[in-house]
Amino acid sequence: MREITVGVVAPAYVNIPLWVAQQREFLERRGLRATERVLGTTHGVTSALRDGEVDIALTAPEGTIADAVAGGPLRVVAGLIDRPPLSMIALPRHRTFGELRGGRIGTSSLTEGTRHVAERMLAAHGLAYPADYDLALEGSHVERWKALQAGTIDAALQMIPYDYMAADAGFTDLGPVTEDFALNAVCIGPLAERAWITPFLQALSEAAEWFRGNIEESAAIAAERTSIEPRYALRACGALAADGVIPRDLRSGPGALAAVLGALRSSGLIPPDVPDPAATALDYSYLG
């Protein structure tokens, strides 16, 4: 067996294709065994990938795209989430987006992932960063949930099923993310070898297709991995199986990718004069 270390931010439901591939032996049939390494933040995963501490990563693609444009070795080889399964959850005393003015918004990174999604969502409701709110680096949705419960942040994007859990606990659900944005992708670094990357992606693709047809079984796998109540796991898997969330060919849709590139340009993480960052950063040839 070829042992692969997969860097992830957290045991998040967006990683269900990996869990299914492990549980249903889609990886083992291809001579692979994958072990997850939880790194807590999106930029932590990007750094571990760049430094060769993990073989491959399931993470937000922004850091990889910025690295590739700057001449680095990182590349995006597949897309996993095109419509973020996230909702803006606020403390119970905040009933509207306007009441978040002057507050602290928790994110998983100050340069990647939920930072950009949250910024775009808040801007759509008239709140601009940094004039109207502060960003607080809290880490994954698990850590953001802890911060919300402690009252140290005013709001944060929460991933399924934590948004359901928060609403049931009395927190304010200000609404889901409705725009496409390539939130999760498969990224490779200097340890990449086509001989195992292509079968790894084939296993993920097979697992994603199996997941869509086996929601209850997938929910049981996810509940066991995350120690989440089965009712929440089942609800989360149903949401993930909806059309447009996980791209069927594991290639990010044009709109989802354009949103990421727009966020990177507006935040200055890639130069405005780079004509086609996707041509540099994306390599879907590994999908076969």
N, C-alpha and C positions, 0 to 999 in steps of 0.2 A: 504494500500500500504506500502511495505517496502521501505523506503527512503535510497538510496545509494549515497555516495559521491565518485566520480571518479576523481582521480588525473591525470592531463595531463600536458604536457609541454606547449602546445599552442593549439589554434584551428586549428590543422593541418589536412590535407586531409587524413593522415593515420588513422584518427579516424572516417572515414565515416561509418564503421559498427555501431558505437555507435550512430551517428546522425540518421542513418536510423532506428535503433532499437527504438529510442525515437520518431521519427516522425511517423513511421508506427505502433506504439503501440505494437511492439513485446515484449517490456518490461512490459508494463501495463497488457498485457494478462497473464503474469506470476506473477502478483501481485507486480511488482517492479516499482520504479520511480528513475531515475538516474539524478543527478545533477553534472555537471563538475566543477572542481576547477582547474583553470589555475595557474601553479606554476612557469612557466618561464624557468626552467632549468631541465635537466634530474636528476641531483643529488638532486635538490630541491624536485622533485616528490618522489624519493627514500627515502629521509629523512622524508617527510610527511607520507609516508606509514609506515615506521618503527616506527614513533612516534604516530601512530594511528590517525593522523589528517585527513586522507582519508580512506575510506573502502577498496578501490581497486584502481589499477592504470593501465593506458595504457601508457607504457613508454619503454625506452631501458632496456633490461634485465640484463645488466652487473652488476649494483649495487645490484640487487636482488640475482644474482648468487654468487657474492662475499660475501654478507651477509650470505647466506645459508651455504656456505663452511666454514665460520668463526663461525658457530654455531648459527646464528641468525634466526629469525622467518620468514623471507621473502621467498616466493616461486614463481616460474613461473608456471602458470596454463594453459596458452594457448599462441600460437604464432599468430601475426597479420600481420607482414611484413617480408618476407624472401628476397626480392630483393629491396633494398632501392631506392625509387623514388627521387633520389637526383642527382644534377649536380654540378660540381665545377665552380662557377661563380667568375670571377676576374674583377678588375678594367679595364676599356677600354685600358689602356696603356700596360697591360700584355697580350700578345698574345699567349704565350706558358707556359707550366709548368715550364720550366727552368727559366723563368723571375720572378717566385715567390721566387727564392732563396734570402734569407735575408729579406723576407717579414713577415707579420703577417697574420695568418690564423684564422678566427673566428670559434668558436665551441660552442656547447650548454653545454659542460661540459669538465673538464680536466681529467675526469676518465671514462666517459660513452658516449654512443651514437655516435654522429658525430665525436668526437675526434678520435675514433678508425678507423672509416670508412675513414676519411680524411687522417689519418696517413698512412693507407695501400695504398690508392690511390696515395698519393704523393711519397711513397716509390717505387711504380711501375714505376714512372717517374724519379727515381734517386735522390729524395730529402729525406733526413733523418732528423728526429727530435731528438735532438734540434740543431744539427749542422747547418742545412740549413734554418731553419725558426723558428719563434716563434708562440706559440698558444695564442690566445686571447679569454678569456671567455666573450662571447657576449650574450649568451642565445639562445632562439629559433630562427627558421629561420626568423621570423618576425623581431626580433631585429638584426639579422645578415644582413638583407636587409637594415635596417636603417643605420647600420655601413658601409656597402658598399656604400650607397648613400652619406654618410658623408665623405667617403675616409679615415676612421680611421683604416680600415683593407685592406689588399691587395686581399684577396679571402676568400671564404667560400662555403661550401656545402649548396646548396639551394634546398628546397623541392618544388615539384610541388604544385601550378603553379607559384611559385615565380621565378623559373629558367626561365620560358617562359617570364614572365614580365620583368626580368632583361635583357634578350637577346634583347627584343623589345626596351628597353630603352638604348641600346648601350653598355651594359656590355659584357665582353667576356665569352662565354660559352666554357669552356675547355673540356667538355664532361661529360656524365653521369657515375654514378657508374655502373659497369658491373658485379661485383661479388656478389654472394649471401652473405647476412649478416643479421642475425636476428635483425632488427632495432627496431621493436616495438612488445611488448608482453603484455599479461595481467598478472599482478603481484598482489599477496595478502600479507597481513601482519597479525599482531596479532588480528585484528578484524574479521578475516575470519570466515564465517560460511557456511558449505556446503549447508545448506538449501536454501540460496539465491545465492551462487556462481554458482552452477550448472545451475539454470534457467537463470541467467545473461549470462552465456556463451552460453546457448542454443539460447537465443535471439540474441546474436552477430552472431552466426553461421547462423541463419535464415536471419538476416539482410545482411550478406556478400553474401549469395546466391541470395537474392532479388536484391542486388546492381548489381551483374553481369548481370542480365537480364533486368535491368531498369536503364541504364546509364543516359539517359536524365533526368529522374525524380530525380535520385540521385544527378546529377549536380545541379539541382535547389535547392535541400536541402542544398548542400554544399555552393552554392553561397550565400544563405540567411544567413547561419551561419557565413560566413567569410567576407561578403561584397566584394567579388571578382567578377569581371566582368564575366557574364555567359559564354562567349566564353572561358575564361581561365579555369573556373570550369569544363566545358564539356571536354576540352582537358585533364585536370588532371584526371578526372574520367575514361576516356578511357584508360589512361596509367595504372591506378590502377587495372583496370579489366583485364589486360594482364595476361596470364598464368605465374605462378611462383611468382607473387608479394604477393598476400594474399593466404596463404596455405588453401586449401579447407576444411581440417579437423581441422583447427586452431591448428595444431601441426607443429612447426618449422621443416623444412627439415634438414636432417643430415648435409649437406654442410653449410647451413646458421648458424646452431648452432655450428658447428666445427670452423667456422670463428670467432665467438664471443669468444669461449673458448680459441682459439689461441691468440686472442688479449689480453684477460685477463691474460694469462700466460706470454706473452712477456712483458707486462707492469708491471708485479709483483703484480697484484691485487688479484691473487690466487696463492698459493704456487705450485711450480713445482712438488711436490711429492704427490699431491692429485690425485689419480688414475682415478676417474670418477666424476668430479664436477656435471655433468648433473644428475647423479643418486641422488645426494643430493638436487639439486636446483629445478629440474623439477618435477611437480606432475600433470600429465595429467588426473588423475582419476576423477577430477572435471568435465571433459568434458562429462562424462557419457558413 
